[in-house]
């Protein structure tokens, strides 16, 4: 027995209750937010929506309900597992600590109110609601980093080192330090898992690759910013901006970052596993002029890759990774549908942006 059998069986049962294509079509046909809320109360989101209506107004109810549903789902999943499977799940959920810390640091940097930042947080990882609530009240980026150090959070050393390494460390410097900390510690800890954690190690490598690929694509898409950045990056070239390593060698990524076009990047990566989504994304970006089309294509590939882990790794971390990817995608779809209904978009226009995996 690997320790994953019970929990993975529960997750496969929960996967069967995710929304279907027919569900999305019905939701997209809602004529108003009121109709959409009513439709959601006929799905697995009923309790979350009803609870949200008691706490917040109708306009905020869907967003609040979706966040609370994801938090409750993650906490429920934790209870399905015991060590060491529970430890591997904790590594997966720690990505939400990165989301929360980045959200807080961005918020304090731009002067957002604590309530504005708090509404975007998802206390799913290791950082508690009390810690996050403390941090959202910091008046500046420097104060937030100092508070993280005072609280002796695991990320403190990486953040203080990033600040000490530059006379005027930017928010981008701090976020890069956080990402490097996350991938470095997660990959190290995932090595302690046995064969059941192989999917987790592979998923971390894929996420590092995609993070680095998006960095390369942004550099090539904005040559002016690339030139300005090149004057201030650390010795060692573009690899100073990369995390991981993942599957893609840093030397290959550095070479791709020297290309003059997005098509050149896709050609440089033509032998990689990401070749097809890169080509598709670059072609979409050529028509639209939007770099976000490449990012979307890569994220679509990642979603399908993770979803496939459920069948490929039935007795390991693959089921955890696959289910959570599908659940997060579902919530993203519902947020988009709510925005589309609020903007009175046609159902077909809404559905065109919905990502769905059979």
N, C-alpha and C positions, 0 to 999 in steps of 0.2 A: 504494500500500500504506500503510495507516494505522499499522501496527505492532501492531495488535490481532488480526490474522487467526489467527496460530498459537495464541496463548494462548487466545483466545476459543473456538477449535475444541476445544482440550483441555478447557476448562471445560464446554462443551456435552456432551462425552463423559463427563465426570465427573458431570454432572447426571443422565445416564441411569442412573447406578449408585446414586443416592440411594434410600432405602427407599420401597417402595410401600405403598399402603393395606393390601394383603394382608400385607406384612411386619409392619406395626404390629399388625395383628390377631393374628398369630401370637405376637409378642413379648408382647402384653398378656395372653395366655392362660397365660403362664409361671406355674407354681405356687409357685416359690421363686426366690430370687436365683441359686441354683445353676443352675436351669433357664434363667433369663434369660441368664446368662453363657454357658451352652452354646449357646443360640440365637444370641447375638451372634457367637459364633465361626464361625457359618455365614453371616455377612454380611461386608460390606467392613470391618467393625471387628475382624475376627479377629486381625490382627497386634497392634493396639493393646491388645486385651483380654488376649492371651497375654503380652505384655510387661508389662502392669500386674500380672498375677497373680504375676510374679516379683518385682516391686518392693514391692507392698503386699498387705495381706490381702484376702480375698474381699469383705468388707463395703465396702471403699474402691475395689475394682478397677474398677467400672464408671465411677464419677466420674473417677477418675484416667485411665482409658483414653480417655474422651471428651475430656477436656482435652488430652491429648497428641495425640489424633487431629486436633483442630482446629488445634493449633499446627503440627503436621507438614503439614497441608493448606495452611495459609496460607503456610508457607515454600516449599512445592512450587510454589504458584501464582506466587509472586514470580519464580521461575526461568523461568516461561513468557514473561516480557515483558522488553523492553529499553526504555530511555528513548525517547520521553517517556511511553509507556504505563505503564512501571514507576513513574514518578513519580506518575501519577494513582492507581495502585493503592496506593502508599504513603500517600496522603491518606486513602483509604478505611480502610486498616488502622490509621491513627493513632487511630481511635476507641478501639482497645484500650489505647493509652497512657492515655486518659482513664479507662477502666475500671480499669486497674491503679493509677493514682495515687489515684483516689477510694477504691479498696479499701484501699490502704495508709493513707491519711489517716484513713479511718473506723476501721481496725484500731488504729492507734496512739492514736486519740482514746478508744477504749473499753477500751484496755489488752489487746488480743488478743496472743497470743504470735506471734513471727515465723513459726513453722511453720503456725499457723492462717491467717495472712494469705497466706503463700507458697502454700498449697494452692489459693487462689482466683485466683491470678494467671495471666494468659495473655500471655506474652512474644511478641507477634505484631507490634507496632508498631515504632517507632523505638527505644524504650528497651530496652536489653539486659538479659539475665538478671542480669548482674553489678550493674548499676545498681539494678535492682529489689531484689535481695538486700541491697544496702547500705541502701536506704530502709526495708525492713521492720524493720530493727533499731533504728530511731530510737525514743527513749523517749516522745516527745510530738509533738503537732501542730506546735508551734513549732519543735522540733528537726528535724522532717521538712522543713518549709519552708526552714529554714536550710540543710539539707543539699542540697536541690534547688538553692538559690542557689549554694552552694559548688561543686556539680558543673556549674554553668552550663547547666542544662537549659533548653530553649526556653520552658518554662512558668514559669520562675523569676520573671521580671519581673511577670507577671500575679499570681502568688501573693503576692509581697512587697508589691505595690501594694495588694492586698486587705487584707493585714494592717496596712499603714500607714494605710489609709483609715479604720479603726475602732479605737477604744481596745481593744476586746475582740472581734476578729473571730471569728465562729463557724465551725464546720465548714461550715454552709450557705453562708456568705459565700465561703469558700475554694472550694467546689465550683462555685458560680456563676461565680467568676473563671476557673476551669478551663474551664468550658463556653463562656464568652465567648471565651476565648483560642482554643479549638479551632475554633469556628464562624468566628471572624474570620479566622484564618490559613488555614483550609481553603478558605473561599470565595475568599479573595484568591489563593491558589495555584491553585485550580481554574480561575480566569480565564485562566491562562497556557495552558491546554489549548485545542485547537482544537474543531471541531465534535464530535470524538469524545468530548470531556469534558462535553458538554451534559447527559447523564444524571446525571453526578456533581454538577454544579451544581444541578440540579433536586432530587436526592436530599438534598443538604445543606439546601436550603430547606425541604423536607418535614420533615426531622428537626428543624430549628429550630422550625418551626411546632408539631410534636407536643410538643416540649419545653415550649414556651410554653403550649400548650393544657393540658397536664397541670398546669402551675403555676396557671393560671386555675381549673381544676376543683378543685384542692386548696384554693385560697382560698375558693371558694364552698361547698365541702363542709364546711369547718371555720370558720364565721364568727367564733368566739372567737379562733382563731389568726390569722385575717385582721385582726381589730381590733388584736391585740397587735403584729402585724407592721407594720401601717400606722403605728404610732407610732415605728418605728425605721428605716423604709426611707429611702433617699436622696431628696433633692428630685427631683421629676420624676414622682412617682406610681408606679404599678405597673410601668411600663416599666423601672424600675430592676431588676426581676427577670427581664426577658426577654433572650433571646439572639437572634442572627441579624443582621439581620432575614431572615425567610423570605418566604413569599407573603402571609401575613396581616399587615396593617398593625398597628403597635403600638397605634394609637388604637382599633381594633376590639377588640383583646384587652383593653385597659384598660376599655372599655365592658362587655365580657362579664364581667370580674372584679367589676363592681359588681352583678351579678345576685344574687338571693337564693336561687335554686334551680339545680340542674343542668339542668333542663328549660329554664330561662331562658338558660343558656349555649348550649345546643343551638339555641334559637330565634335567638339573636344571631348564630350562625354558619350560619344556614340557607342563605345564598347561597354558602357556601364549598364547596370540593371535599371537605371533611371532614364535611359535613352528615349523610350517611347513616350512617357509623360512629358519629358522635356520638349521633344519635337512637337507634340500636340499643343502644349502650352505656348511655345514660341510662335507657332502658326496662328493661334488665337490672338496672341499679343500683337502680331504683325497687322492683323485686321483691325483690332480695337485701339492699339496704341497704349494698352494698359499692362503694366508688369504684373498686376494682380491676376491676370489670366494664367500666367505661368505658375504662380504660386498655387492657384486653385487646381490646376492640373496635377501638380505634385501632391497636393493634399488629397485629391481624389484617389490617386494611386496608393497613397499611404493607407487610406481608409479601407480600400479593397484588400490590400496586403494584410492588414491587421485582422480584418474580418475572416480572411482565409485561415488564420492561425487556429480558429476554433476547431476546424476539421483536421488540420495538420498536427495539432498538438493537444489532443483531448485530455491528457493526464499531466499537463504542465501549465506554465504561465500563459500559454497561448490563448486559453479560454478567457482568462482575466483580461488580457490585452484586447482581444477581439470584442468581447462584450462591451467593455468600457468605450472603445472606439465607436461602436455602433450607437451606444446610448448617448454619448456626447454629440455625435452627428445628428441624432434624432432631435435633441434639444436645440441644436443650431438650426435645423430645419424649421422647428416650430417658432423660434424667434424670428426667422425670416418671414414665415407665413404671417405672423402677427404684424410685422412691419408692412408687408404687402397689402393685407386687408385694411390696415389703417390708412394706407395711401390710395385705397380704392383701385389697386391694380387688378387687371383681368386674371382669372384663375390660371389660364395658360401661361401668362407671364410669371406668375408666382411659381408654378410648378417647374418652369424651365430652370430655375435656380435651386431646386431641391435636389440634394444628393441622397440617393437611395440604393441600398445594396440588398438584393434578394436573399 
